[in-house]
Amino acid sequence: MADKNQNTPLTEAVYYILLSVMTPLHGYGIIQKVKDMSGGRLVLAAGTLYGAINNLLAKGWIATAGEDERKKEYIITESGRTVLEKELARLEELVKNGQDIMRG
């Protein structure tokens, strides 16, 4: 059954978290990767990150990829990848339409 939330626009934080876990990554690594990808503009607090992770796990968009005694890693699922692809297409459409209008 398709996830009805797959067509919902993503927040910037969720978008970057999903991009971050294209390969397995633990929480602190996600925080660092999001900060790097956004040029330091978006810095996730631990509480924000883990709240989002719990939500993404519940939606089935990410899964745990393994853990040792200290660090749990997360990875995007096929459902999460579909959501991310749809969001990228939506963002590309926004940019294209904005550029078309701005150029006259």
N, C-alpha and C positions, 0 to 999 in steps of 0.2 A: 504494500500500500504506500502510495506517495505521501511524503511528509508535507502537510499543508503549509508549514512554515518555510518551505524551500523557496517560495517566491517573495518572501519578506525581505525588504532591504536590510542589509547588515549594518550594525554600528561599525565605526572605524576600528574600534578595539577588537571586535569579533572578527572582522575581516583580516586584520593583521595577525591575530592569534591563529586563525585557520592557515594563513600563509606560512606561519612559523612552524607549524607541525606537519608540513609536507614530508619531513623526515622526523624521526623520533626526537623529542626534546623534553627536558624537564622544566619545571616552572620558572626557575631563575633564568634558564637559557631562553625561554620565551620572552621574558621581560627584556632581556638584553637584545634579542633579535628584533623585537618590535621597536625598541628605542633606536637601533641602528637603521632599520628600514625606513623609519620616519624622520631620519636626520635629527633625532633627539627631541622632536616636537611632541611625540606621544610617549609618555612614560607611565606604564601601568603600575599601580600600587598592588601589593600582594593580595589584598582583600578583593580588589576588583578582578584581578586575574583568576583567583580561585573560585570566585562567584561565577565568572564566565565559564571556566572549565567545567564546573558542576552542571551548568545549564547545557553546555555543548555535549557533555557525556550523556545527559538525560535525553537530548534530542537525537543522539546517535551520530552526531557529526564528527566526533573524535572518540578515540578509545585509548585505554591504557596500552602501552607498548612494552611494558616491563618495568620492573623496579628492583632496586637493591634495598638495603636496609635504610637508606636515607633519602633516595630520590626516585620519584615516580615519573616515568616518561609517558608522553602522549603522542598520538599519531592521528592524522586525518583519516576518516573512513571514506568509502565510496560515496555515501550520502553527503558527507561534508564536502567532498570534492565537487559533487554536482552543484551544491549550494554556492560554493566559491566560484565555479565557472559561470553560473547564472548571474552572480553579483558582478563579476568582471565584465560580462556582456552589458549589464545595465549601466555600469560606470562608463564603459566605452561609448555607449549611446548618449549618455549625458554630455560627455566631453565633445563628441562629434557635433551634436545639436548646438551646444554652446559656441563652438568654433564657427559653425556655419552662420549662426546669427551675428556673431561679433564681426565677422568678415564682410557681412552685408550680402 
